[in-house]
Amino acid sequence: MITAKRNSKRGYTKFEWLESYHSFSFGSYYDADNINFGPLRVINDDIVAPGGGFPMHPHQNMEIVTYVLSGALEHKDSTGTHEVIRAGELQKMTAGKGVYHSEFNSSQNNSVHLLQIWILPNKAGLEPSYDQRSWSTEERKNKLLKVASPNMNEDTIFINQDASIFISTLEDGNELPFQNIDGRGTYIHIIEGEVKIDNEVYSSGDAIEITGDELFKLKAEKKSELIVFELAMNFN
């Protein structure tokens, strides 16, 4: 089954320093029918103004993935990690038994555009940990590039859950085949551009949930940036 989730239906939060669109229930945005998709709990599409950011705050028992789309985000946490996440880089923080962190746009001139993603872990009370990687546009050009997975033997960021993350830059007219099998779920978020799936066109901010046995194609109607999640729907 293919279910459309349109940009216009996302939750929205605005502060002086932040604009945030919520793909799932978050903060003051609540929809009992839109809490999660399998272990995928949060996708927040954030724009942080120059000098703005999230002060030190706690997290526990969550896999937190930050994907910076433009600009740079400064990260500090209670494990002693202090890094800058730049455009095209993916960072994963296992909050585990508890961690404090802050995220700030240290630029006084340019906004930061990012996706913050929360995935429920397969075990509570893990030791907090951190990983950060980058990939070139060429590496993800016209293909689904796996960047995170539960397989420690793959050259990807490790996630403590039966979930994989792919990114893609799909050029105009190019197609990608994809298959979802029963018991699994595929979640496709259109970061930018226009993509056709099953004769429906999806634009920036739209998403598609796919369950059951489905063989489908992603076709770019114009140059598009995507992030795709492949997940166990029955999870610990």
Backbone as CSV, one residue per row, in Angstrom:
resi,resn,N_x,N_y,N_z,CA_x,CA_y,CA_z,C_x,C_y,C_z
1,MET,0.842,-1.188,0.000,0.000,0.000,0.000,0.882,1.245,0.000
2,ILE,0.507,2.207,-0.802,1.241,3.469,-0.910,0.363,4.589,-0.358
3,THR,0.865,5.303,0.643,0.115,6.372,1.298,0.866,7.688,1.150
4,ALA,0.174,8.700,0.636,0.780,10.027,0.463,0.681,10.825,1.757
5,LYS,1.759,11.529,2.090,1.769,12.474,3.206,2.233,13.819,2.642
6,ARG,1.303,14.724,2.489,1.601,15.980,1.803,2.210,17.015,2.750
7,ASN,3.064,17.832,2.168,3.734,18.911,2.894,2.742,19.775,3.667
8,SER,1.594,20.050,3.062,0.603,20.942,3.665,0.016,20.381,4.957
9,LYS,0.176,19.087,5.194,-0.374,18.449,6.393,0.648,18.352,7.529
10,ARG,1.883,18.772,7.270,2.892,18.690,8.329,2.604,19.696,9.442
11,GLY,3.047,19.351,10.657,2.983,20.316,11.745,3.990,21.433,11.518
12,TYR,3.794,22.545,12.227,4.666,23.705,12.010,4.890,24.431,13.328
13,THR,6.147,24.748,13.598,6.529,25.542,14.768,7.414,26.689,14.296
14,LYS,7.150,27.879,14.826,7.973,29.033,14.453,8.359,29.810,15.705
15,PHE,9.648,30.027,15.855,10.192,30.932,16.860,11.021,31.989,16.132
16,GLU,11.531,32.953,16.882,12.339,34.011,16.264,13.540,33.421,15.528
17,TRP,14.083,32.330,16.052,15.321,31.756,15.502,15.111,30.434,14.757
18,LEU,13.861,29.938,14.713,13.617,28.595,14.177,12.307,28.517,13.414
19,GLU,12.365,27.873,12.243,11.170,27.380,11.553,11.302,25.873,11.463
20,SER,10.271,25.142,11.882,10.360,23.690,11.913,9.061,23.064,11.413
21,TYR,9.192,22.161,10.448,8.059,21.392,9.929,8.178,19.959,10.434
22,HIS,7.070,19.441,10.977,7.086,18.146,11.649,6.340,17.098,10.824
23,SER,7.057,16.061,10.394,6.419,14.979,9.642,5.589,14.072,10.540
24,PHE,5.927,14.026,11.835,5.189,13.237,12.821,4.879,14.122,14.028
25,SER,3.960,13.660,14.870,3.584,14.416,16.064,4.831,14.822,16.844
26,PHE,4.868,16.114,17.204,6.044,16.648,17.900,5.665,17.970,18.547
27,GLY,6.071,18.146,19.815,5.786,19.403,20.497,4.293,19.669,20.561
28,SER,3.893,20.858,20.145,2.476,21.227,20.201,1.661,20.630,19.058
29,TYR,2.333,20.044,18.063,1.620,19.390,16.961,1.354,17.942,17.347
30,TYR,0.069,17.575,17.419,-0.287,16.209,17.794,-1.380,15.689,16.877
31,ASP,-1.132,14.523,16.315,-2.113,13.804,15.511,-2.015,12.341,15.922
32,ALA,-3.066,11.826,16.548,-3.047,10.453,17.065,-2.807,9.425,15.969
33,ASP,-3.109,9.785,14.721,-2.902,8.871,13.595,-1.542,9.071,12.931
34,ASN,-0.733,9.951,13.497,0.560,10.265,12.876,1.638,10.403,13.957
35,ILE,1.853,9.300,14.677,2.853,9.287,15.750,4.198,8.794,15.239
36,ASN,4.163,7.748,14.418,5.404,7.104,13.973,5.119,6.269,12.730
37,PHE,6.182,5.803,12.102,6.105,4.818,11.025,7.117,3.740,11.382
38,GLY,6.625,2.626,11.941,7.548,1.659,12.507,8.380,2.346,13.580
39,PRO,9.692,2.107,13.624,10.539,2.759,14.629,10.920,4.202,14.293
40,LEU,10.495,4.694,13.125,10.778,6.085,12.744,9.807,6.997,13.486
41,ARG,10.321,7.775,14.412,9.470,8.549,15.322,9.403,10.037,14.977
42,VAL,10.487,10.628,14.489,10.529,12.074,14.234,11.297,12.353,12.951
43,ILE,10.740,13.223,12.103,11.510,13.926,11.073,11.123,15.397,11.192
44,ASN,12.026,16.197,11.694,11.812,17.637,11.769,12.676,18.320,10.717
45,ASP,12.032,19.102,9.877,12.683,19.845,8.799,12.913,21.263,9.323
46,ASP,14.135,21.529,9.776,14.439,22.743,10.539,15.266,23.740,9.739
47,ILE,14.915,25.015,9.891,15.759,26.115,9.429,16.103,26.952,10.654
48,VAL,17.402,27.003,10.974,17.884,27.720,12.156,18.538,29.021,11.701
49,ALA,18.061,30.129,12.241,18.557,31.452,11.854,20.001,31.648,12.319
50,PRO,20.720,32.591,11.701,22.087,32.894,12.144,22.146,33.165,13.645
51,GLY,23.074,32.492,14.313,23.252,32.679,15.748,22.271,31.933,16.625
52,GLY,21.266,31.298,16.022,20.247,30.592,16.790,20.632,29.152,17.064
53,GLY,19.853,28.507,17.922,20.130,27.106,18.174,19.422,26.554,19.387
54,PHE,19.666,25.274,19.618,19.051,24.531,20.705,20.047,24.458,21.868
55,PRO,19.760,25.087,23.010,20.694,25.025,24.135,20.769,23.615,24.714
56,MET,21.700,23.392,25.615,21.936,22.072,26.193,20.635,21.495,26.761
57,HIS,20.298,20.271,26.333,19.065,19.613,26.769,19.270,18.100,26.741
58,PRO,18.456,17.342,27.492,18.697,15.902,27.609,17.938,15.076,26.577
59,HIS,18.492,13.906,26.269,17.817,12.863,25.502,18.139,11.522,26.138
60,GLN,17.253,10.559,25.910,17.447,9.223,26.456,16.791,8.210,25.531
61,ASN,17.450,7.082,25.327,16.890,5.953,24.581,16.310,6.367,23.228
62,MET,17.160,6.978,22.418,16.777,7.370,21.065,18.023,7.411,20.181
63,GLU,17.863,6.970,18.928,18.893,7.161,17.913,18.570,8.480,17.208
64,ILE,19.426,9.472,17.337,19.163,10.810,16.808,20.110,11.064,15.642
65,VAL,19.525,11.252,14.476,20.290,11.454,13.245,20.065,12.881,12.765
66,THR,21.148,13.595,12.499,21.074,14.954,11.965,21.707,14.968,10.583
67,TYR,20.935,15.430,9.598,21.412,15.521,8.213,21.366,16.988,7.814
68,VAL,22.536,17.607,7.660,22.603,19.029,7.323,22.533,19.189,5.808
69,LEU,21.580,19.995,5.358,21.329,20.197,3.926,22.037,21.442,3.395
70,SER,22.129,22.473,4.214,22.897,23.670,3.849,23.344,24.361,5.127
71,GLY,24.473,25.052,5.046,25.032,25.704,6.217,25.836,24.739,7.068
72,ALA,26.019,25.080,8.340,26.808,24.256,9.263,26.229,24.379,10.664
73,LEU,26.212,23.257,11.389,25.629,23.189,12.727,26.697,22.729,13.717
74,GLU,26.877,23.499,14.792,27.859,23.151,15.818,27.203,22.287,16.890
75,HIS,27.803,21.127,17.158,27.260,20.154,18.112,28.214,19.994,19.289
76,LYS,27.660,20.061,20.517,28.409,19.741,21.733,27.551,18.809,22.575
77,ASP,28.188,17.843,23.247,27.414,16.977,24.133,28.199,16.609,25.379
78,SER,27.499,15.953,26.308,28.061,15.655,27.623,29.084,14.530,27.600
79,THR,29.282,13.879,26.443,30.351,12.879,26.329,31.689,13.536,25.988
80,GLY,31.666,14.853,25.758,32.875,15.574,25.377,33.009,15.802,23.888
81,THR,32.039,15.322,23.115,32.071,15.527,21.667,31.804,16.993,21.330
82,HIS,32.598,17.538,20.437,32.412,18.901,19.938,32.774,18.887,18.458
83,GLU,31.755,18.939,17.610,31.957,18.831,16.167,31.104,19.856,15.441
84,VAL,31.461,20.114,14.199,30.640,20.914,13.293,30.136,19.989,12.194
85,ILE,28.817,19.975,11.998,28.198,19.165,10.945,27.938,20.091,9.765
86,ARG,28.563,19.794,8.638,28.458,20.657,7.465,27.508,20.058,6.437
87,ALA,27.149,20.867,5.444,26.208,20.433,4.411,26.668,19.124,3.783
88,GLY,25.744,18.172,3.687,26.044,16.866,3.112,26.514,15.849,4.124
89,GLU,26.701,16.264,5.384,27.170,15.348,6.421,26.009,14.822,7.260
90,LEU,26.179,13.593,7.717,25.189,12.919,8.552,25.845,12.592,9.890
91,GLN,25.156,12.932,10.966,25.643,12.624,12.309,24.608,11.758,13.017
92,LYS,25.090,10.727,13.732,24.206,9.916,14.566,24.677,9.954,16.000
93,MET,23.749,10.226,16.906,24.039,10.184,18.331,23.124,9.156,18.979
94,THR,23.698,8.144,19.595,22.934,7.199,20.402,22.788,7.806,21.787
95,ALA,21.560,8.220,22.132,21.347,8.852,23.437,21.446,7.827,24.565
96,GLY,20.978,6.605,24.306,21.126,5.513,25.253,20.638,5.848,26.650
97,LYS,21.467,5.573,27.652,21.046,5.751,29.047,20.981,7.216,29.462
98,GLY,21.395,8.118,28.562,21.217,9.536,28.822,22.384,10.381,28.367
99,VAL,22.074,11.478,27.678,23.099,12.396,27.206,22.486,13.789,27.107
100,TYR,23.301,14.810,27.339,22.907,16.200,27.101,23.648,16.691,25.862
101,HIS,22.949,17.478,25.033,23.650,18.061,23.887,23.047,19.404,23.515
102,SER,23.825,20.169,22.763,23.359,21.442,22.212,23.715,21.489,20.740
103,GLU,22.926,22.251,19.983,23.170,22.430,18.547,22.935,23.894,18.212
104,PHE,23.949,24.531,17.629,23.850,25.956,17.323,24.368,26.254,15.924
105,ASN,23.750,27.260,15.325,24.256,27.845,14.094,25.241,28.937,14.496
106,SER,26.523,28.655,14.345,27.534,29.623,14.788,27.767,30.744,13.778
107,SER,27.166,30.618,12.587,27.283,31.689,11.593,26.398,32.869,11.985
108,GLN,26.893,34.054,11.785,26.104,35.263,12.021,25.455,35.773,10.737
109,ASN,25.656,35.041,9.628,25.166,35.514,8.331,24.229,34.540,7.623
110,ASN,24.444,33.243,7.804,23.722,32.254,7.011,22.891,31.323,7.884
111,SER,21.697,30.996,7.403,20.850,30.018,8.080,21.397,28.605,7.876
112,VAL,20.952,27.691,8.719,21.244,26.268,8.571,19.937,25.542,8.281
113,HIS,19.952,24.693,7.259,18.796,23.857,6.930,19.181,22.412,7.219
114,LEU,18.374,21.732,8.022,18.714,20.367,8.422,17.463,19.534,8.639
115,LEU,17.653,18.227,8.589,16.642,17.280,9.040,17.130,16.673,10.344
116,GLN,16.280,16.724,11.374,16.584,15.966,12.589,15.622,14.791,12.662
117,ILE,16.205,13.600,12.812,15.483,12.337,12.701,15.668,11.559,13.993
118,TRP,14.570,11.048,14.536,14.641,10.187,15.719,14.162,8.795,15.339
119,ILE,14.946,7.790,15.708,14.582,6.393,15.497,14.628,5.683,16.847
120,LEU,13.558,4.963,17.172,13.506,4.223,18.431,14.525,3.089,18.400
121,PRO,15.355,2.933,19.438,16.374,1.883,19.435,15.778,0.519,19.774
122,ASN,16.562,-0.527,19.511,16.095,-1.886,19.804,16.395,-2.312,21.236
123,LYS,17.039,-1.433,22.000,17.393,-1.764,23.378,17.522,-0.471,24.178
124,ALA,17.019,-0.501,25.412,17.148,0.662,26.293,18.466,0.600,27.063
125,GLY,18.919,1.765,27.516,20.065,1.832,28.404,21.414,1.628,27.759
126,LEU,21.512,1.855,26.449,22.794,1.712,25.757,23.771,2.810,26.188
127,GLU,25.055,2.538,25.993,26.058,3.570,26.232,25.937,4.652,25.152
128,PRO,25.924,5.923,25.529,25.888,6.978,24.516,27.090,6.876,23.573
129,SER,26.845,7.126,22.292,27.923,7.088,21.299,27.597,8.044,20.166
130,TYR,28.563,8.215,19.272,28.486,9.287,18.276,29.227,8.842,17.023
131,ASP,28.673,9.168,15.869,29.374,8.933,14.601,28.977,10.037,13.635
132,GLN,29.887,10.369,12.730,29.630,11.414,11.742,30.378,11.080,10.466
133,ARG,29.666,11.162,9.333,30.277,10.836,8.041,29.807,11.848,6.991
134,SER,30.536,11.854,5.870,30.127,12.693,4.739,30.241,11.888,3.456
135,TRP,29.419,12.262,2.475,29.436,11.630,1.159,29.309,12.722,0.104
136,SER,29.949,12.508,-1.017,29.890,13.490,-2.102,28.583,13.352,-2.871
137,THR,28.220,14.411,-3.585,27.039,14.363,-4.450,27.188,13.268,-5.493
138,GLU,28.400,13.081,-5.997,28.639,12.064,-7.028,28.334,10.662,-6.506
139,GLU,28.629,10.403,-5.241,28.401,9.074,-4.666,26.918,8.720,-4.607
140,ARG,26.053,9.722,-4.493,24.619,9.452,-4.397,23.860,9.807,-5.679
141,LYS,24.585,10.170,-6.725,23.962,10.605,-7.975,23.247,9.446,-8.661
142,ASN,21.947,9.600,-8.859,21.103,8.641,-9.587,21.152,7.234,-9.005
143,LYS,21.319,7.160,-7.682,21.218,5.868,-7.003,20.848,6.107,-5.547
144,LEU,20.384,5.049,-4.903,20.118,5.099,-3.474,21.390,4.688,-2.744
145,LEU,22.021,5.633,-2.090,23.266,5.382,-1.370,22.937,5.088,0.091
146,LYS,23.277,3.878,0.540,23.022,3.519,1.937,24.043,4.215,2.827
147,VAL,23.536,4.976,3.801,24.424,5.747,4.671,24.329,5.323,6.135
148,ALA,23.290,4.578,6.494,23.142,4.099,7.869,22.416,2.766,7.850
149,SER,22.816,1.873,8.765,22.214,0.537,8.793,22.520,-0.131,10.129
150,PRO,21.865,-1.287,10.406,22.153,-2.039,11.632,23.290,-3.042,11.459
151,ASN,23.955,-3.015,10.311,25.011,-3.977,9.996,26.383,-3.340,10.243
152,MET,27.065,-3.807,11.266,28.367,-3.225,11.610,29.448,-3.561,10.592
153,ASN,29.174,-4.525,9.701,30.150,-4.908,8.678,30.049,-4.048,7.421
154,GLU,29.024,-3.190,7.352,28.883,-2.298,6.203,29.583,-0.973,6.485
155,ASP,29.996,-0.311,5.427,30.660,0.987,5.555,29.607,2.089,5.659
156,THR,28.837,2.016,6.742,27.754,2.965,6.989,27.779,3.350,8.463
157,ILE,26.993,4.364,8.792,26.774,4.694,10.198,25.921,3.591,10.825
158,PHE,26.304,3.140,12.006,25.586,2.055,12.676,24.396,2.598,13.457
159,ILE,23.233,1.934,13.272,22.012,2.290,13.990,21.570,1.090,14.825
160,ASN,21.214,1.341,16.075,20.734,0.288,16.969,19.248,0.022,16.739
161,GLN,18.927,-0.397,15.533,17.554,-0.741,15.158,17.586,-1.369,13.778
162,ASP,16.571,-2.175,13.468,16.460,-2.790,12.146,15.924,-1.737,11.176
163,ALA,16.802,-0.828,10.803,16.436,0.317,9.963,17.651,0.753,9.161
164,SER,17.428,1.069,7.891,18.491,1.585,7.026,18.056,2.920,6.444
165,ILE,19.037,3.789,6.206,18.784,5.108,5.628,19.576,5.227,4.332
166,PHE,18.912,5.746,3.294,19.525,5.980,1.991,19.341,7.448,1.631
167,ILE,20.301,8.007,0.893,20.141,9.344,0.323,20.368,9.258,-1.181
168,SER,19.773,10.199,-1.917,19.908,10.176,-3.376,19.763,11.574,-3.946
169,THR,20.580,11.864,-4.949,20.379,13.015,-5.827,19.968,12.447,-7.172
170,LEU,18.710,12.635,-7.511,18.143,12.024,-8.713,17.946,13.107,-9.771
171,GLU,18.652,12.962,-10.894,18.578,13.977,-11.941,17.317,13.822,-12.776
172,ASP,16.914,14.907,-13.401,15.681,14.971,-14.190,15.573,13.784,-15.145
173,GLY,14.441,13.062,-15.056,14.167,11.953,-15.967,14.712,10.618,-15.530
174,ASN,15.573,10.593,-14.520,16.147,9.330,-14.061,15.172,8.581,-13.161
175,GLU,15.285,7.247,-13.189,14.413,6.375,-12.412,15.239,5.467,-11.497
176,LEU,14.649,5.121,-10.361,15.242,4.151,-9.446,14.187,3.117,-9.079
177,PRO,14.465,1.833,-9.299,13.520,0.802,-8.849,13.702,0.533,-7.362
178,PHE,12.623,0.158,-6.697,12.687,-0.166,-5.273,11.593,-1.171,-4.967
179,GLN,11.894,-2.096,-4.073,10.900,-3.092,-3.676,10.725,-3.075,-2.170
180,ASN,9.469,-3.038,-1.746,9.148,-3.206,-0.333,8.522,-4.579,-0.152
181,ILE,8.938,-5.291,0.890,8.382,-6.618,1.135,7.508,-6.590,2.376
182,ASP,6.597,-7.548,2.450,5.654,-7.621,3.558,6.406,-7.695,4.889
183,GLY,5.932,-6.942,5.866,6.585,-6.879,7.166,7.598,-5.757,7.286
184,ARG,7.953,-5.163,6.149,8.871,-4.030,6.122,8.094,-2.774,5.727
185,GLY,8.720,-1.630,5.910,8.126,-0.373,5.490,9.170,0.507,4.830
186,THR,8.756,1.251,3.824,9.626,2.225,3.157,9.017,3.610,3.337
187,TYR,9.822,4.552,3.800,9.383,5.932,3.980,10.293,6.817,3.145
188,ILE,9.701,7.548,2.200,10.450,8.404,1.282,10.093,9.859,1.570
189,HIS,11.090,10.665,1.887,10.891,12.090,2.139,11.560,12.877,1.018
190,ILE,10.776,13.730,0.365,11.295,14.560,-0.723,11.889,15.826,-0.107
191,ILE,13.200,15.914,-0.121,13.874,17.093,0.422,13.702,18.277,-0.517
192,GLU,13.883,18.016,-1.800,13.798,19.076,-2.808,13.487,18.443,-4.150
193,GLY,12.701,19.139,-4.981,12.434,18.667,-6.334,11.040,18.092,-6.495
194,GLU,10.883,17.247,-7.515,9.609,16.577,-7.809,9.881,15.155,-8.252
195,VAL,9.170,14.213,-7.650,9.345,12.796,-7.946,7.982,12.178,-8.220
196,LYS,7.934,11.321,-9.228,6.696,10.599,-9.532,6.816,9.167,-9.029
197,ILE,5.795,8.731,-8.295,5.688,7.355,-7.820,4.259,6.897,-8.057
198,ASP,4.116,5.784,-8.775,2.786,5.222,-9.028,1.847,6.278,-9.618
199,ASN,2.362,7.047,-10.588,1.612,8.065,-11.335,1.185,9.276,-10.505
200,GLU,1.688,9.390,-9.286,1.449,10.577,-8.470,2.754,11.363,-8.348
201,VAL,2.647,12.693,-8.404,3.829,13.545,-8.295,3.924,14.095,-6.871
202,TYR,5.119,13.996,-6.303,5.387,14.467,-4.949,6.470,15.538,-5.007
203,SER,6.266,16.603,-4.214,7.164,17.758,-4.250,7.865,17.937,-2.911
204,SER,8.686,18.968,-2.831,9.474,19.245,-1.624,8.589,19.231,-0.377
205,GLY,9.012,18.479,0.628,8.267,18.382,1.880,7.241,17.278,1.915
206,ASP,6.894,16.722,0.758,5.979,15.580,0.717,6.709,14.312,1.140
207,ALA,5.936,13.306,1.524,6.508,12.006,1.866,5.558,10.909,1.415
208,ILE,6.097,9.696,1.328,5.333,8.537,0.904,5.632,7.396,1.858
209,GLU,4.583,6.761,2.387,4.716,5.572,3.217,4.306,4.356,2.400
210,ILE,5.140,3.330,2.394,4.871,2.138,1.593,4.969,0.913,2.489
211,THR,3.918,0.094,2.478,3.891,-1.148,3.244,3.395,-2.274,2.345
212,GLY,3.585,-3.521,2.807,3.160,-4.672,2.018,4.111,-4.927,0.865
213,ASP,3.766,-5.892,0.038,4.590,-6.225,-1.125,4.335,-5.213,-2.232
214,GLU,5.300,-4.382,-2.509,5.177,-3.344,-3.536,6.488,-3.231,-4.303
215,LEU,6.395,-3.292,-5.627,7.524,-2.996,-6.502,7.202,-1.681,-7.196
216,PHE,8.063,-0.688,-7.058,7.737,0.635,-7.586,8.998,1.307,-8.113
217,LYS,8.794,2.416,-8.820,9.902,3.212,-9.342,9.778,4.647,-8.849
218,LEU,10.929,5.233,-8.530,11.017,6.659,-8.262,11.512,7.323,-9.537
219,LYS,10.741,8.239,-10.089,11.161,8.950,-11.297,11.221,10.443,-11.014
220,ALA,12.359,11.053,-11.287,12.524,12.488,-11.064,11.865,13.272,-12.193
221,GLU,10.930,14.137,-11.837,10.325,15.055,-12.801,11.215,16.279,-13.001
222,LYS,12.067,16.539,-12.040,13.177,17.486,-12.146,14.207,17.059,-11.103
223,LYS,15.370,17.675,-11.110,16.423,17.260,-10.181,15.890,17.271,-8.749
224,SER,16.115,16.162,-8.045,15.502,15.976,-6.732,16.490,15.403,-5.727
225,GLU,16.289,15.791,-4.469,17.050,15.251,-3.340,16.087,14.455,-2.464
226,LEU,16.483,13.225,-2.124,15.616,12.328,-1.368,16.355,11.753,-0.171
227,ILE,15.589,11.410,0.857,16.080,10.542,1.920,15.047,9.438,2.092
228,VAL,15.524,8.199,2.156,14.650,7.026,2.157,14.996,6.157,3.365
229,PHE,13.959,5.699,4.050,14.113,4.819,5.208,13.497,3.464,4.882
230,GLU,14.229,2.393,5.178,13.718,1.029,5.015,13.753,0.387,6.395
231,LEU,12.571,-0.045,6.890,12.412,-0.338,8.312,11.631,-1.620,8.562
232,ALA,11.905,-2.257,9.692,11.049,-3.330,10.191,9.808,-2.700,10.814
233,MET,8.622,-3.152,10.416,7.398,-2.589,10.975,7.048,-3.226,12.320
234,ASN,7.481,-4.460,12.540,7.359,-5.102,13.851,8.742,-5.064,14.484
235,PHE,8.919,-4.225,15.480,10.259,-3.952,15.990,10.276,-4.028,17.510
236,ASN,11.463,-4.234,18.060,11.642,-4.244,19.519,11.756,-2.816,20.044
